[in-house]
Amino acid sequence: MPSLFTLIRGPLGFIFIVAGLNHFLAWFPLPTMEPAAAQFLDQLRASGYLMDAVAISQIVGGAFCFLGLFVPFGALILAPIIVNILLFHMFLDPGNMWMALVLVGLELLVFVRYWTRFLPFVSPW
């Protein structure tokens, strides 16, 4: 029987592995979104490198979380991506906000589980 934590980190990792691979393999289309959001994503893709770097980060961070290897490091890699997903949906595509909230919730649960590993980042010395 898998632990509750495995049931949290597993889907988080899987979501990001699939999303990162989808950038390169185009398995499924992006969900419909507001015109401003679609235009913003088109501009990011036009930069040529940024979305590739994000997709690679999603695959690496997602694999760490999914496999249970270096989970705190995987969560740390995914944290800025999740923050940007949340802000993107808050300001440009509020209709799909539920996806961002699910990711934030899963990430927060991972951070709570490994809280002691992250304390050195917030301590003054």
N, C-alpha and C positions, 0 to 999 in steps of 0.2 A: 504494500500500500504506500503510494507516494505521500510524502509529507505535505502539509499545507503550503509550506514555502516553495516546494517544487511546483505546486499548482499555480503559484504566483509568478515565479521567475521563468518557468517554461513558456507560457503564452507570451510574456513580454519579449523574451528572446526570439520566439518563433515569428511574432509579428514583424520585428525589425529585420530578421533574416529574409523573410519573404518580401518585405518592402524594398530592402536594398537590392536583392536579386531582380526584383521587378523593374528596377531602373535600367538594368542592363539587358534583361531578357524580354521585357514587355509582355508578361503573362496575362495581365488584366489591365483594363483602362482605369484611369483615375476617376473617382466619383465626380458627379456633376457639382460644380461650385459657382460661386458668384463671379461675374465677369472680371472684377478687379483682382480677385484671387487667381483666376486663370492667367491673366496678363502678368501678374507678378511671377508666377511659376514659369511662364514662358521666358521672361527676362532672365531668371536664374539659370534656366537651361541654356540660354543663348551665351552665357558666360563661358561655357565650354568645360570648365573644370570643377566648379563649385558643387554641382549636383553629383558628380562622380565621387568627389571627396566625401560628401554626406552619405552616399550610398555605401561606400566602402566602410565608413565608420558605423553605419547601421548594421552591416553584415558582421563586422568584428565584434562590436558591443553586444549584438544579439546572440552571436555564437557563444560568447563567454557566459552570458546569462542562461541561455538554453542548455548548454552542456554542464553547467555548474562549475566551470573552471574560471577562476579569477572573477567571480561574480561582482565584488565591489568595483573592480576596474571596469568591467563591462557596464555596470550601472553609471559609473562616472563618465564613460564615453558617451552613453546615451542621454545623459542629463541635459546638455545644451541643445541637443536635437529635440528632445521632448519640450523644453521651454520654448523653442522656436515654433514647434507645432502648435502649442497652446496659444502663443501670441498670434500666429497666423490665423487660427480659427477665431480668436477673440475679435480681431480687427478686420479681417478680410472675408471670412467664410463662417459666420456664426451658425449657419444651418447644419454644419457637420461637427459642431463643438463636442458632441458626445464621444467621438473617437479620441479627441485630445484629452478629455477628462478620464477616460478609461486608462490611457497611457500614463497620465499623471498619477492616478491612483495606484497602478501597479508599480510604478517607479518609487513612489513614496513608501510603499510596503517593503520594497527591497532595501531602501535606505534605512528604514526603521530596523529591519533585521540586522543590518551591518553597521548600525550607528557608531559603535565603538571604533570601527575602522576609519570612519570619516572625522572623528574628533580632532586628529592632528591638523586637519585643514582649517579648522575654525578656532584653534587655541592660539593665544598670542605668542607663545614660544614653543 
